[in-house]
Amino acid sequence: MHTQLFEMVYYGKGFTWTELYDMPVWLRKFYYKKTIEAKEKERKDQESLKAKKSSTPKISKPNVRPR
């Protein structure tokens, strides 16, 4: 339970520890599930953005040599 509370306070950034501790269990489980889903979506979005960046061809400089 305390691990769940810590993760929600640290990663969720919307509740205080006291609010979560005093919250009904069913509601805390709901918010915990939503926090996990949001973090998974954030991770997937970052991975897809990283994949797009690495797959984008880089623009090369023209082959011009000054005299």
VOBARO-819381 format. One record per residue: x, y, z of N, C-alpha, C in turn; residue in three letters. Coordinates in steps of 0.2 Angstrom, whole numbers. Each point is the difference from the previous one (the first is absolute). Last residue first. Layout:
// residues N
n_xx	n_yy	n_zz	ca_xx	ca_yy	ca_zz	c_xx	c_yy	c_zz	residuo
X	Y	Z	X	Y	Z	X	Y	Z	ALA
...
// end
This chain:
// residues 67
n_xx	n_yy	n_zz	ca_xx	ca_yy	ca_zz	c_xx	c_yy	c_zz	residuo
192	137	-265	6	0	-3	5	4	4	ARG
-22	-15	8	2	7	-2	7	0	-2	PRO
-20	-19	-1	7	1	3	2	7	-2	ARG
-24	-16	2	4	6	-3	6	1	4	VAL
-21	-17	1	7	-2	-1	3	6	-4	ASN
-22	1	17	2	0	-7	8	-1	0	PRO
-14	-9	21	3	6	-3	2	-1	-7	LYS
-20	-14	12	7	0	0	2	7	-3	SER
-21	-10	15	2	4	-6	7	0	0	ILE
-14	-21	11	3	7	1	2	3	-6	LYS
-21	-17	5	7	0	-3	2	7	2	PRO
-17	-14	15	0	5	-4	7	1	-3	THR
-5	-16	17	-1	-2	-7	0	6	-5	SER
3	3	23	5	-4	-2	-1	-2	-7	SER
-17	12	11	6	4	-1	6	-4	-3	LYS
-20	-11	5	-1	5	-6	6	4	-1	LYS
-1	-14	19	1	-4	-6	-1	5	-6	ALA
-3	10	21	7	-2	-1	1	-4	-6	LYS
-22	5	6	3	6	-3	8	-1	-1	LEU
-13	-18	9	-2	1	-7	3	7	-3	SER
3	-5	23	4	-5	-4	-2	1	-7	GLU
-11	13	15	7	2	0	4	-5	-4	GLN
-23	-5	4	1	6	-4	7	3	-1	ASP
-5	-18	15	-1	-2	-7	1	6	-5	LYS
1	4	23	5	-4	-2	0	-2	-7	ARG
-19	11	9	6	4	0	6	-3	-3	GLU
-18	-13	5	-2	3	-6	6	5	-1	LYS
0	-11	20	2	-5	-6	-1	4	-6	GLU
-6	11	19	7	0	0	2	-5	-6	LYS
-23	3	5	3	6	-3	8	-1	0	ALA
-12	-18	10	-1	1	-8	3	6	-3	GLU
2	-3	24	4	-5	-4	-1	1	-8	ILE
-13	13	15	6	2	0	5	-5	-4	THR
-22	-6	3	0	6	-5	7	2	0	LYS
-4	-16	16	-1	-3	-7	1	5	-5	LYS
-1	8	22	6	-4	-1	0	-3	-7	TYR
-20	10	8	5	5	-2	7	-3	-1	TYR
-17	-14	7	-2	3	-7	5	5	-2	PHE
2	-10	22	2	-5	-6	-2	3	-7	LYS
-6	13	19	7	0	-1	2	-5	-5	ARG
-22	0	5	1	6	-3	8	1	-1	LEU
-9	-18	13	-2	-1	-7	2	6	-4	TRP
5	1	23	4	-5	-4	-2	-1	-7	VAL
-4	23	14	-3	-7	0	4	-4	-5	PRO
12	20	12	-4	-1	-5	-3	-7	0	MET
17	10	14	-6	1	2	-6	-2	-5	ASP
23	0	-5	0	-5	5	-7	0	3	TYR
6	16	-17	-1	-7	-3	-1	-5	6	LEU
3	23	5	-6	-1	-3	-1	-7	-3	GLU
20	5	11	-5	0	5	-7	-1	-4	THR
20	3	-13	0	-6	4	-6	-1	4	TRP
-3	17	-20	5	-1	6	-1	-7	3	THR
-5	7	-27	-3	-2	7	6	1	5	PHE
4	3	-23	-7	3	0	-3	0	7	GLY
21	-11	-12	0	8	1	-6	3	0	LYS
9	-24	-5	-6	3	-2	-1	8	1	GLY
20	-14	6	-1	0	-7	-7	4	-2	TYR
6	-2	24	6	2	-4	-1	1	-8	TYR
-18	-7	15	2	7	2	6	2	-4	VAL
-8	-22	-4	-5	5	-2	2	7	2	MET
14	-18	7	0	1	-7	-5	5	-3	GLU
1	-5	23	6	3	-2	0	1	-7	PHE
-18	-13	9	0	7	2	6	4	-3	LEU
1	-23	-3	-5	3	-4	-1	7	1	GLN
13	-12	14	4	1	-6	-5	3	-5	THR
-8	-6	21	4	6	0	4	1	-6	HIS
-14	-19	2	-4	6	0	4	6	0	MET
// end
